[in-house]
Amino acid sequence: MRCLLSTEDLSEARRSLEEKGGDRVRIMVCGDTGCLALGGAEVRRALDEEVQKRGLAGRVEVLSTGCHGFCERGPIVVVKPQDVFYQRVKAEDVPRIVELTALRGEVIDELLYVDPRSGERVVQEEKVDFYRSQKRIIIGEIDRIRPGEIEDYIAIGGYAALVRVLEEMGPEEVIDELKRSGLRGRGGGGFPTGRKWELCRSAAGQPKYVICNADEGDPGAYMDRSLLEGNPHRILEGMLIGAYAIGSEQGYIYVRNEYPLAIENLHMAIKQAKEWGLLGNDILGSGLNFRVKVVRGGGAFVCGESTALMASVEGKRGEPRPKHVHTVESGLWNHPTNLNNVETWANVPTIINRGAEWYRTIGTENSPGTKIFSMVGNINNTGLVEVPMGTTFDQMIYEIGGGIRGGKRLKAIQIGGPSGGCIPAELTGTKIDFDALRELGSMMGSGGMIVMDEDTCMVDIARYFVEFLKEESCGKCTPCREGLYQMGEILRDITSGRGEERQLDLLQELARVMRDASLCALGQTAANPVMSTIRYFRDEYMEHITGKRCPAGICRDLISYSIDPEKCTGCGRCARACPADAISGGKGEPHEIDLAKCIKCGSCYTTCKFDAVMKV
């Protein structure tokens, strides 16, 4: 390590790092939170031990990287330079990986991904169907570098955008480049990034602050976490460029306390950047001064809202305030403040390096570039996905996601987080961008995408998100606080069989009031799940209200269970699983359910291997 005193020093360091390399075999182990939960740490330890035991330290190098994206198949191991892609690796597989693949160059068939359409085993990562239709501009670097090593980032071109900015561009030129790129905020609002930077730069007053919003609270979303865990220096570089353009000397990264690995890697990256002279005073001899501090949030969903987040950074309760004056003019401690989310900052170095014109060739006219989604739910291939704006839901689900799990029918896609909307299966040909989603009654949000199959109850989904938002509302303003409570009560009535048709009109009236009168975006958009499900699945609401039945068999008060005597073998599995002793019958004889005792837990339904238990 050495402290870089100029842009020339950084360029020289990069050339030196690029020349290193050699002919060593590199075994890349996914070390993000998802793969660690599946046993990735044990795989990494086993690899280290095996390499040490065989005396291969000079020939084989084991590296922990960030997320490879295909989370459904973790832990993931890639052996380079052959780029052999192994999935669902266990510690006991390690000796064969080292002996056969690392040393002999042979492939272990049973660890390869099998294409479900052709049945063929796929050797290289880029040929796996999950990756083929993606355009991994931002997350494509993560599985190539160690997040704890600044040298890896510099070697692949890291901080080159900062060098270009400091050597060739003035602050206004940087802002103009961002404006021409058309980059829109990836945190959900979609506000033009360059325009926001311009407003903050021109705002009166000093000091000015830049903030990275990493308070990712949407259920099922982990895009920002993966970027911070896998490539924190990319976010720091984006913030450095933003600080230069805006005229800021202090930055903050507000990250959820539930992301311990992301926090650890961020602190490490900041420490290394300081040691290398990329943070602090007179960065690379340019006169730019910039420091970054990590602030841990307490897990309040509302702190994803800009003013609530800034209140939390100030040490106050995380509550929003009216935006009569925008935060670019009066934000943190009443000073001009520019807030962007993790993915937005991560896009900045790419735009500077490749140019606005190149960036605009990707995506759509009004939504250029790529978008990162966490695709979860009832789909075969869950994981982290980066695609050009304008990609259709069909492409996401069937080309990348591998279709619906269990061969079931797609019912809906929930996108945009708890305040997003539910898109029905018949609209999956829609191209995904900011404007198209808004027209459908949804929103981009930060990029969480939940795929739902035919066994999903859309009324229950609306109830779930309303209950989530009710718990997460700060309660400061009446429309949000009381509106969510009343919505929750109405949806509870409908899912329990007490609903009335007039309540659908009341839900829509509540939604209008909340949208027009709530203090912040949480309340203003909170009704989206309800309104979108009423819009596209009104018949399902009516089944609950007039038919007193849940077509999906989810709402407990509207279903009952029975046993088909023709299919029942009398094995007794259902009776043993029943916590209420509601099932009776002799061994080898058809069983029966006492509906008076049945608590509708569904244990009998999930336990029966002969499809004898039916939902009625």
Sequence and secondary structure as in RCSB ss.txt:
>XXXX:A:sequence
MRCLLSTEDLSEARRSLEEKGGDRVRIMVCGDTGCLALGGAEVRRALDEEVQKRGLAGRVEVLSTGCHGFCERGP
IVVVKPQDVFYQRVKAEDVPRIVELTALRGEVIDELLYVDPRSGERVVQEEKVDFYRSQKRIIIGEIDRIRPGEI
EDYIAIGGYAALVRVLEEMGPEEVIDELKRSGLRGRGGGGFPTGRKWELCRSAAGQPKYVICNADEGDPGAYMDR
SLLEGNPHRILEGMLIGAYAIGSEQGYIYVRNEYPLAIENLHMAIKQAKEWGLLGNDILGSGLNFRVKVVRGGGA
FVCGESTALMASVEGKRGEPRPKHVHTVESGLWNHPTNLNNVETWANVPTIINRGAEWYRTIGTENSPGTKIFSM
VGNINNTGLVEVPMGTTFDQMIYEIGGGIRGGKRLKAIQIGGPSGGCIPAELTGTKIDFDALRELGSMMGSGGMI
VMDEDTCMVDIARYFVEFLKEESCGKCTPCREGLYQMGEILRDITSGRGEERQLDLLQELARVMRDASLCALGQT
AANPVMSTIRYFRDEYMEHITGKRCPAGICRDLISYSIDPEKCTGCGRCARACPADAISGGKGEPHEIDLAKCIK
CGSCYTTCKFDAVMKV
>XXXX:A:secstr
     SHHHHHHHHHHHHH   S EEEEEE SHHHHHTTHHHHHHHHHHHHHHTT TTTEEEEEES  S GGG S
 EEEETTTEEE S  GGGHHHIIIIIIIT    GGGSEE TTT  EE BGGGSHHHHT   SSGGGGGGS TT H
HHHHHTTTTHHHHHHHHH  HHHHHHHHHHHT B TTTT  BHHHHHHHHHHSS S  EEEEEE   STT  HHH
HHHHH HHHHHHHHHHHHHHHT SEEEEEEETT HHHHHHHHHHHHHHHHTTSSEEEETTTTEEEEEEEEEE S 
GGGGSHHHHHHHHTTS       SS TTTS GGGS EEEEEHHHHHHHHHHHHH HHHHHTSB SSSBSEEEEEE
EESBSS EEEEEETT BHHIIIIIIS SBGGG  EEEEEESGGGSEEEEGGGTTSB SHHHHHHTT   TTSEEE
EEETT  HHHHHHHHHHHHHHH    SHHHHHHHHHHHHHHHHHHTT   THHHHHHHHHHHHHHHH SSHHHHH
TTHHHHHHHHHHHHHHHHHHTS   TTS  GGG  EEE TTT     HHHHH TT  EE  TTS  EE TTT   
  HHHHH SSS EEE 
